[in-house]
Amino acid sequence: MKTILILLILVITGSSYGQITNADDSLKEYYGKAIPVYTKDYLRKYNRMKRIVVKVYPYALYAADIIDEIEQNAASINKRRKKK
């Protein structure tokens, strides 16, 4: 009987101290018209640079592979004059 009474008191007390909501919110919401982030001039420049990068990127990867190969070959050479 004591355990039931204690559990009942705990349940009633726990439910009475629940989260208290406040009508005043600290975050305010503002509504307005949509602002364009990207202008036509910016998008034109971006698309032009994107086309250039897409064309040149495979050549850059190929050049990086060649440079790595040259560095590996130079590491196996002992004499500084032959490395140069």
C-alpha positions as CSV (number, residue, x, y, z in Angstrom):
1,M,0.0,0.0,0.0
2,K,2.9,2.4,0.8
3,T,4.5,1.7,-2.5
4,I,1.4,2.4,-4.4
5,L,0.9,5.6,-2.5
6,I,4.5,6.7,-3.1
7,L,4.2,5.9,-6.8
8,L,1.0,7.8,-7.1
9,I,2.6,10.9,-5.4
10,L,5.6,10.7,-7.7
11,V,3.4,10.5,-10.8
12,I,1.2,13.4,-9.8
13,T,4.2,15.6,-8.8
14,G,6.2,14.8,-11.9
15,S,3.3,15.6,-14.2
16,S,2.6,18.9,-12.5
17,Y,6.2,20.1,-13.1
18,G,6.1,19.6,-16.8
19,Q,7.5,22.0,-19.4
20,I,5.9,25.4,-19.0
21,T,5.5,27.1,-22.4
22,N,5.7,30.9,-22.7
23,A,3.8,32.8,-25.4
24,D,6.7,35.2,-25.9
25,D,9.2,33.7,-28.3
26,S,12.8,34.9,-28.4
27,L,13.1,34.3,-32.1
28,K,11.2,36.7,-34.3
29,E,9.9,35.8,-37.8
30,Y,10.1,38.3,-40.6
31,Y,8.4,37.9,-43.9
32,G,9.4,39.8,-47.0
33,K,9.8,39.5,-50.7
34,A,12.3,37.1,-52.2
35,I,15.8,38.5,-52.9
36,P,17.7,37.1,-55.9
37,V,21.0,35.8,-54.7
38,Y,22.5,35.2,-58.1
39,T,22.4,37.9,-60.7
40,K,22.4,37.3,-64.4
41,D,25.9,38.6,-64.7
42,Y,27.2,36.3,-62.0
43,L,25.5,33.3,-63.5
44,R,27.0,34.1,-66.9
45,K,30.5,34.4,-65.5
46,Y,30.0,31.2,-63.4
47,N,28.8,29.1,-66.4
48,R,31.7,30.4,-68.5
49,M,34.3,29.4,-65.9
50,K,32.6,26.1,-65.4
51,R,32.9,25.2,-69.1
52,I,36.6,26.2,-69.0
53,V,37.3,24.1,-65.9
54,V,35.5,21.1,-67.4
55,K,37.7,21.3,-70.5
56,V,41.0,21.8,-68.7
57,Y,40.6,19.5,-65.6
58,P,41.6,16.3,-67.4
59,Y,44.8,17.9,-68.7
60,A,45.6,19.0,-65.1
61,L,45.2,15.4,-63.8
62,Y,47.4,14.1,-66.6
63,A,50.1,16.7,-65.8
64,A,49.9,15.8,-62.1
65,D,50.5,12.1,-63.0
66,I,53.5,13.0,-65.2
67,I,55.0,15.2,-62.4
68,D,54.6,12.3,-59.9
69,E,56.3,9.9,-62.3
70,I,59.2,12.3,-62.9
71,E,59.7,12.8,-59.1
72,Q,59.7,9.0,-58.6
73,N,62.3,8.6,-61.3
74,A,64.4,11.4,-59.9
75,A,64.3,9.8,-56.4
76,S,65.9,6.7,-57.8
77,I,68.9,8.6,-59.3
78,N,71.8,9.1,-56.8
79,K,73.8,11.8,-58.4
80,R,72.6,15.4,-58.2
81,R,73.9,16.3,-61.7
82,K,72.0,13.5,-63.3
83,K,68.8,14.4,-61.4
84,K,68.9,17.9,-62.9
